[in-house]
Amino acid sequence: MILATHLGKRYGAKVAVDDLSFEVRPGMVTGFLGPNGAGKSTTMRLMLDLDRGAGETLFDGRRFDTLRQPLREIGAVLEARAVHPTRTARNHLRMLAAGSGIPASRVDEVLEFVGIADVARRKPKGFSLGMAQRLGLAQALLGDPGTLILDEPANGLDPHGIHWLRDVLRALAAEGRTVFVSSHLLSEMSLMADELVVVGRGRMIYQGKVEGFVSEFTRSTVLVRSPQASALADALRALDGVSVEPAGDDALRVAGADAVTIGDVAFDNGVRLHELATTTASLEAAFMTATGDAEEYVAVPRG
Ligand SMILES: Nc1ncnc2c1ncn2[C@@H]1O[C@H](COP(=O)(O)OP(=O)(O)OP(=O)(O)O)[C@@H](O)[C@H]1O
C-alpha cells in the first residue's frame, strides 16, 4: 500500500505538483494518468525521494529513506534509458544484484521473464525503446519487490508488447503487489489499470475505478430514429433536464433521458420508433472532458 499525502513541487513560479494526496492499493494495477506535463514524473520522483518538495509518501507505513533494502521492497523505473550504455544488460543487472545481496541466478530469471534473455549479452546502447523498457522492468523486478512504480512503461512498445505488459502487470498485481504505472494515454491505461489516479496541471482530477471515471465525466446519449421525429422531440423537450439535437434525417440525439424513458414517451405520444440505441461515451471522451481545461500541450490541428 502506498499512501501519498500533500505532495507538492514548484519550479520557480511554476507549480508542477499541487497538493496531491492519493493511495495505491495492493492486489491491483493503479494507473497514473494525465496529459503531457501534468506532473506525473515529478510526482513519482517525489514519492521516491529523488526530488525535494512538499508532502510525504509512505510505503506500507514507512518512508523511502528508512527502507533497509529498497531494491527488495520497491522496484522503480522512471527513465527506461537510464542504464549504463556500454555494460551488457546482464552485467548491468548483475552489478545491481550484487550490491543488494541478490543472487546472480535471479538476473537470468528476470531477463528470461521479460523476454530479453537472448540479447542479455548485448549493450543497451543499441536497444530499441521497447527493449530498454523490458530491461527496465527486469531491473525493477530484480529484488522481487512488493511495490512497482513505473513511469510510462508502455512507451516504445508495439501493440503486442503492450498486451504482454498488461498481462505481466496484472499477474504481478494478482500476487498481491502494489503496482503504480503512469501513462498519458487513456486507451493504454484502460487496458491495464483497475483503478485510476488522474491529474491535470499537477492537480487531482479523479481517483477511483476506471468505470467510475467514465460515468463521472461522460454522459450517455441515445440515438432515436423515427418517422415522427419532430413530434417526439417536442414531447422529450417538455421533460426536465432533457436535451434533444437533430441527428440527420428522421433521427435525434437525446441526452438526459435513457432508452426506457424515451420509449415510454414515444408510446404515450403515439410515436412510431425505428431505432433506439444507447451510445456509451468512450474513455477517451471522459479523459478529454476531465482534463480538457487542464491540458498542458494542446495539439493544434494542421491545415
Ligand atoms: N527540472 C525542471 N525544471 C523546470 N520545470 C520542470 C522541470 N521538470 C518538470 N518541469 C515542469 O513541471 C511540469 C510537470 O512535468 P512532469 O515531467 O512531471 O510531467 P509529466 O506528467 O510526467 O509529463 P510527461 O508525460 O510529458 O513526462 C511541466 O510543466 C514541466 O515542464
The ligand as an SDF file (V2000), in Angstrom:
LIG
                    3D

 31 33  0  0  0  0  0  0  0  0999 V2000
   13.5780   20.3870  -13.9510 N   0  0  0  0  0  0  0  0  0  0  0  0
   12.5150   21.1380  -14.2610 C   0  0  0  0  0  0  0  0  0  0  0  0
   12.6130   22.4820  -14.3370 N   0  0  0  0  0  0  0  0  0  0  0  0
   11.5480   23.2470  -14.6340 C   0  0  0  0  0  0  0  0  0  0  0  0
   10.3180   22.7620  -14.9040 N   0  0  0  0  0  0  0  0  0  0  0  0
   10.1530   21.4410  -14.8720 C   0  0  0  0  0  0  0  0  0  0  0  0
   11.2350   20.5550  -14.5500 C   0  0  0  0  0  0  0  0  0  0  0  0
   10.7600   19.2760  -14.5820 N   0  0  0  0  0  0  0  0  0  0  0  0
    9.4440   19.3620  -14.9070 C   0  0  0  0  0  0  0  0  0  0  0  0
    9.0780   20.6580  -15.0760 N   0  0  0  0  0  0  0  0  0  0  0  0
    7.7320   21.1340  -15.4100 C   0  0  0  0  0  0  0  0  0  0  0  0
    6.8300   20.6130  -14.4640 O   0  0  0  0  0  0  0  0  0  0  0  0
    5.6280   20.1820  -15.0900 C   0  0  0  0  0  0  0  0  0  0  0  0
    5.3900   18.7210  -14.8100 C   0  0  0  0  0  0  0  0  0  0  0  0
    6.3440   17.9280  -15.5060 O   0  0  0  0  0  0  0  0  0  0  0  0
    6.3820   16.3360  -15.4540 P   0  0  0  0  0  0  0  0  0  0  0  0
    7.5290   15.8780  -16.2920 O   0  0  0  0  0  0  0  0  0  0  0  0
    6.3180   15.8870  -14.0590 O   0  0  0  0  0  0  0  0  0  0  0  0
    5.0220   15.9830  -16.1690 O   0  0  0  0  0  0  0  0  0  0  0  0
    4.5330   14.5870  -16.7590 P   0  0  0  0  0  0  0  0  0  0  0  0
    3.0890   14.4860  -16.4300 O   0  0  0  0  0  0  0  0  0  0  0  0
    5.4320   13.4970  -16.3020 O   0  0  0  0  0  0  0  0  0  0  0  0
    4.6860   14.8020  -18.3000 O   0  0  0  0  0  0  0  0  0  0  0  0
    5.2640   13.8450  -19.4410 P   0  0  0  0  0  0  0  0  0  0  0  0
    4.2000   12.8370  -19.7020 O   0  0  0  0  0  0  0  0  0  0  0  0
    5.4480   14.8090  -20.5780 O   0  0  0  0  0  0  0  0  0  0  0  0
    6.5490   13.2980  -18.9000 O   0  0  0  0  0  0  0  0  0  0  0  0
    5.7820   20.5090  -16.5580 C   0  0  0  0  0  0  0  0  0  0  0  0
    5.1650   21.7390  -16.8180 O   0  0  0  0  0  0  0  0  0  0  0  0
    7.2690   20.6050  -16.7490 C   0  0  0  0  0  0  0  0  0  0  0  0
    7.5590   21.4930  -17.7990 O   0  0  0  0  0  0  0  0  0  0  0  0
  1  2  1  0
  2  3  1  0
  2  7  2  0
  3  4  2  0
  4  5  1  0
  5  6  2  0
  6  7  1  0
  6 10  1  0
  7  8  1  0
  8  9  2  0
  9 10  1  0
 10 11  1  0
 11 12  1  0
 11 30  1  0
 12 13  1  0
 13 14  1  0
 13 28  1  0
 14 15  1  0
 15 16  1  0
 16 17  2  0
 16 18  1  0
 16 19  1  0
 19 20  1  0
 20 21  2  0
 20 22  1  0
 20 23  1  0
 23 24  1  0
 24 25  2  0
 24 26  1  0
 24 27  1  0
 28 29  1  0
 28 30  1  0
 30 31  1  0
M  END
$$$$
